[in-house]
Amino acid sequence: MATRADFDFSAEIIMAGGAAARRNWEVLEAHTVAEWSCDLEATMATITRRDPFQIMYATGLDVRGFDAVREFYRRRFETFQGQGFFARRWVVSDSVIVGNGLFRGTPRGTFFGTPTTGKRLCLPMTVWVHFEDELLKGEASYLDGAEEVKVW
């Protein structure tokens, strides 16, 4: 598996909480390194078993439950490998982390519930990462659906 040094974590980080916020940041780093390395077991080890979720509002993707989220990541690793979200800023709190930046990459097949065209994407994106029991509870991602239609 890759390490933190293999990916771009150069975004501004605003700590808006205490010890729980710092722990959430550590969990998010471990999660993203595992995800971007396409390591399914390590990715799932950072996620709560208590009704986790993945939501992409622009595509209508709404995945809930541990087994469904596991299947989401398994498929995601087939359609897109490597770092896709390049944050400009993270705001880290005791219960949620909000990242703002760009999604960049060229997914194949169906990605976040939408068939792809093979075009390279570069879309403004905001992701809300929720935490529970010192693990990742879920991610809710927002991007401009009109921009998405232009490139997919």
N, C-alpha and C positions, 0 to 999 in steps of 0.2 A: 504494500500500500504506500502511496505517496505520503509526504509529510507537509506540514504547514508551509514550509519554505518553497514548495513546488507551486503554490498558488498565490494570487494577488490579494493580500489582506491589507493593502496600503490605505484604505479609506479612513476618513476621519471617524473617530469613535468618541461619542459623547456618553459618559457614564452618568446616568440619571437615577441611580439607586445605590444600594449598599452591597453587602456581601452576596446577597442573592443575585444581584445584577452581574457581579463579577463571575459567579458560578454559571449563570446563564450564558455569558459570553464564552466561557471555556467549553460548555456543552455545544454551543453553536459552532465553534471552531472545529471540535472533534467531529460533529455531524457533517459539516461541509467538506472537510478533508476526506471523510469516508465516502460521502456521496460523489464528490468529484473524482474520486478514485474508482468509482463503481464497485465498491465493496459492500454488498448487500447486508451481510451479517453485522459489520461494524456500523453501518448506517442505522439499522434497526435497533442496535444496542443503545443508541442515543434517544430513542423514541419511547414514550410511555405506552404501556399496554392498555391503558384506560381510555378507549375511544379516541385515538389520534385522528387527525384529518389533514387533507391536502385540498386546497381550494384555489382555482384560477378563475377569477370572476369573468374575465374577457372571453373565455372559451366555454364556460358553463361546467368545467370540471369540478366535481364535488365528491371526494373520496373520504369515506369514514370507516373507522374500525381498523384494528391492528392488521388483520390478514389482508384487507383491501388496500391499506397503505403499503404493505409489503409488496403486493402485486403491482401497485403503481410504480414503486421504485424499480422492481425487476424489469418492467416494460420500459421505463424511462432509461435504464442503463443500456437497453438494446437500441434505442432511438437517438440517444445523445450521450456522449462521453466528454468528460473534462469539465472545466469551469465554464459556466454559462452566465452567472450573475456577477457583474463587476460593480461593486458598491462604490458610491461616492461618499456616503455618510451612513453611519449606524448610530441609532439612539438606543441605549441599553438600559432597561429598567428591571425591577424585581420580578415582573411577570411577563413582559413582552419585549422583544427587540424589533425595531423597525429599521429596515434597510432601504435606501434609495439609491438607484443607479441605473445601469443598462443591462439588458439581457442581450448577449452576443453569442452567435453560434449558428451552425447549420444542422438542424435536426433532420432525421430521416423517419419515414413512416408516419405514425400518428404520435403527436407530441402535445401533451397537456390536453388531450381530447380532440385535437384538430388535425386533419390530414395535412402533411407538409408538401411543399413543392420543390424542395432542394435548394431554395434560395437562402442566402446568408441573412440572418436576422440581426437587427440592432434596434432594440425597442426600449424606451424609457420604462422602468419597472420599479414598483415599491412592493416590498414583502414584509408582512407582519408575522413574526415567529413567536408563537405562544408557548409558555412553559408550565409544567405541572410536575410536582414531585421531583424536582431537579432534573427533569428530562424534557425533551421537546414534545409538546402536545400537538402542535400542528402549524401549518403555514397557510396564510391567505395572501395570494399574490394579485396585484393590480397592475394592469398595463392598458394602454390605449387600444381598445378593440378595433377602432378604425384604422390605426397604423398596422395592426396585425393582419387585417384583411388585405392591405396593400402588398404585404410581403409574403404571405403564405399562399 
